Amino acid sequence: MSKSFIIAGLGNKGSKYDGTRHNIGFLVIDELARRWRVGIEGEKWHSLFARVQLFGNTICLLKPMTFMNLSGKGIVQFSQFYKIDPNNIVVIHDDIDMAPGRVKLVKGGGAGGHNGIKSLVQYLGNQDFYRLKIGIGRPGQGNVHADFPVEKYVLGTLGEDELSLFDSRFDAVEEGVRLFFEDGPAKAMSTLNCLK
């Protein structure tokens, strides 16, 4: 039986935030939409979205157009209107505590200081959704000085090396999403979470 799902990428609206580390969720959603040949052109509840029939289900690709700290508002309005259970929500977001390019699918867990996740937990009232975390690293790692302010770092533009690294992950992310729907979250986790 077909079910409805939300795959939401977190980011900040506006051209000044395009291509920043904090907008990695938008980047992944745009790439999935490109690969699945759908346009994120619908607009409803402060979000851009597209609905697509894939893997035997209805999937809503979503980009909240509120700023990060209100991301949960639009996601929850979609989930309520389409009667989508929190277990059928996957949120894609940056993770400063993971190495750049590391990918990890988890269910629940704390927000880890991420304002978009805090917002979704607040509006949803629980943590029963899935999170596809994309590592962006933090100051003090790689070539980034430890004294570089974290806020400036996450809102900084991705460099060419970083973009190349994330590009190299898209095939695995798409395969992980397919496995999530066709073989279940556990299979997707075992595939995605071992990526180095």
C-alpha positions as CSV (number, residue, x, y, z in Angstrom):
1,M,0.0,0.0,0.0
2,S,1.3,3.4,-1.0
3,K,2.3,5.8,1.8
4,S,3.2,9.5,1.9
5,F,6.6,10.7,3.0
6,I,8.3,14.0,3.4
7,I,12.0,14.5,2.6
8,A,12.9,18.0,3.8
9,G,16.2,19.8,3.3
10,L,17.1,22.5,5.8
11,G,18.6,25.8,4.8
12,N,18.1,29.6,4.8
13,K,16.2,31.4,2.1
14,G,17.8,34.1,0.0
15,S,20.7,34.4,-2.5
16,K,23.1,35.5,0.2
17,Y,22.9,31.9,1.7
18,D,23.1,30.0,-1.6
19,G,26.0,27.5,-1.5
20,T,26.7,27.9,2.2
21,R,27.5,25.0,4.5
22,H,24.3,25.6,6.5
23,N,22.3,25.1,3.3
24,I,23.6,21.6,2.5
25,G,20.0,20.3,3.0
26,F,18.8,22.5,0.2
27,L,21.7,21.3,-2.0
28,V,20.8,17.7,-1.5
29,I,17.1,18.3,-2.2
30,D,17.9,20.2,-5.4
31,E,20.1,17.3,-6.5
32,L,17.5,14.7,-5.8
33,A,14.9,16.7,-7.7
34,R,17.3,17.0,-10.6
35,R,17.9,13.3,-10.6
36,W,14.2,12.5,-10.3
37,R,13.3,15.1,-12.9
38,V,10.9,17.1,-10.8
39,G,10.9,20.9,-10.2
40,I,10.7,22.3,-6.7
41,E,8.2,24.8,-8.0
42,G,5.1,24.5,-5.8
43,E,4.7,26.9,-2.9
44,K,2.7,26.4,0.1
45,W,3.0,27.0,3.9
46,H,6.2,29.0,3.6
47,S,7.9,26.2,1.7
48,L,8.9,25.2,-1.8
49,F,7.9,21.7,-2.7
50,A,7.4,19.0,-5.3
51,R,5.4,15.8,-5.0
52,V,6.6,12.7,-6.9
53,Q,5.5,9.1,-7.2
54,L,8.6,6.9,-6.6
55,F,9.5,3.6,-5.0
56,G,5.8,2.8,-4.7
57,N,5.1,5.9,-2.5
58,T,4.2,9.5,-2.7
59,I,7.3,11.6,-1.7
60,C,7.1,15.3,-1.0
61,L,10.4,17.1,-1.5
62,L,10.4,20.1,0.7
63,K,12.5,23.3,1.2
64,P,11.2,25.4,4.1
65,M,11.4,29.1,3.1
66,T,11.3,30.4,6.7
67,F,14.7,31.0,8.2
68,M,16.4,28.0,9.8
69,N,15.0,28.6,13.3
70,L,11.4,28.3,12.1
71,S,12.0,25.3,9.7
72,G,9.7,23.1,11.6
73,K,6.6,25.3,11.0
74,G,6.2,24.4,7.3
75,I,7.3,20.8,7.6
76,V,4.6,20.2,10.3
77,Q,1.9,22.0,8.3
78,F,2.6,19.7,5.3
79,S,2.7,16.6,7.6
80,Q,-0.7,17.5,9.1
81,F,-2.4,18.4,5.9
82,Y,-1.2,15.2,4.1
83,K,-1.6,13.1,7.4
84,I,2.1,12.1,7.3
85,D,3.3,10.3,10.4
86,P,6.6,11.6,12.0
87,N,8.1,8.1,11.2
88,N,7.7,9.0,7.5
89,I,9.6,12.3,7.7
90,V,13.3,12.5,6.7
91,V,15.1,15.7,7.4
92,I,18.5,16.5,5.6
93,H,20.7,18.9,7.4
94,D,24.4,19.9,8.1
95,D,26.2,18.5,11.1
96,I,29.2,20.4,12.4
97,D,30.3,17.5,14.6
98,M,30.9,15.2,11.7
99,A,33.8,15.3,9.3
100,P,33.1,17.0,5.9
101,G,31.4,14.6,3.6
102,R,30.5,12.1,6.3
103,V,26.8,10.9,5.9
104,K,24.7,9.4,8.7
105,L,21.1,8.4,8.9
106,V,19.6,8.3,12.4
107,K,16.2,8.4,14.0
108,G,15.5,10.8,16.9
109,G,18.3,12.0,19.1
110,G,19.1,15.5,20.3
111,A,19.3,18.6,18.2
112,G,23.0,19.0,18.8
113,G,22.6,22.8,18.7
114,H,21.0,22.8,15.2
115,N,18.3,25.4,15.2
116,G,16.4,23.8,12.4
117,I,16.1,20.5,14.2
118,K,15.2,22.3,17.5
119,S,12.4,24.0,15.6
120,L,11.0,20.8,14.1
121,V,11.0,19.0,17.5
122,Q,9.2,22.1,19.0
123,Y,6.5,22.2,16.3
124,L,6.2,18.4,16.0
125,G,6.2,17.7,19.7
126,N,8.4,14.7,19.4
127,Q,11.7,13.4,17.9
128,D,10.3,10.4,16.0
129,F,11.5,11.6,12.6
130,Y,14.6,10.5,10.6
131,R,17.6,12.7,10.1
132,L,20.1,12.4,7.2
133,K,23.1,14.3,8.6
134,I,25.8,15.6,6.3
135,G,29.1,16.4,7.9
136,I,30.6,19.9,7.3
137,G,33.3,19.8,9.9
138,R,34.1,22.6,12.3
139,P,36.8,25.2,12.9
140,G,39.9,23.6,14.2
141,Q,39.7,20.8,11.6
142,G,41.4,20.6,8.2
143,N,42.6,24.0,7.1
144,V,40.1,26.0,9.2
145,H,41.7,27.8,12.2
146,A,40.2,26.8,15.6
147,D,39.5,30.5,16.4
148,F,37.3,31.0,13.4
149,P,33.8,31.8,14.7
150,V,31.4,28.8,14.3
151,E,28.5,31.0,13.1
152,K,30.6,32.5,10.3
153,Y,31.9,29.1,9.4
154,V,28.5,27.5,8.9
155,L,27.3,30.5,7.0
156,G,30.4,30.6,4.8
157,T,30.4,29.5,1.2
158,L,31.4,26.0,0.3
159,G,34.8,25.9,-1.4
160,E,35.5,24.0,-4.6
161,D,37.1,21.0,-2.7
162,E,34.1,20.8,-0.4
163,L,31.6,20.9,-3.4
164,S,33.6,18.2,-5.1
165,L,33.5,16.1,-2.0
166,F,29.7,16.5,-1.6
167,D,29.2,15.8,-5.3
168,S,31.0,12.5,-4.8
169,R,28.5,11.6,-2.1
170,F,25.3,12.1,-4.1
171,D,25.2,8.7,-5.7
172,A,25.4,7.0,-2.3
173,V,22.8,9.4,-0.8
174,E,20.4,8.6,-3.7
175,E,21.0,4.9,-3.2
176,G,20.4,5.3,0.6
177,V,17.1,7.0,-0.1
178,R,16.1,4.1,-2.4
179,L,17.0,1.6,0.2
180,F,15.1,3.5,2.8
181,F,11.9,3.0,0.8
182,E,12.5,-0.4,-0.8
183,D,14.3,-2.3,2.0
184,G,13.7,-0.2,5.1
185,P,15.5,2.3,7.3
186,A,17.8,-0.3,8.9
187,K,19.2,-1.3,5.5
188,A,19.7,2.4,4.5
189,M,21.5,3.1,7.8
190,S,23.9,0.1,7.3
191,T,24.8,1.4,3.8
192,L,25.0,5.1,4.5
193,N,26.5,5.1,8.0
194,C,29.6,3.2,6.9
195,L,30.6,5.8,4.3
196,K,34.0,7.4,5.2
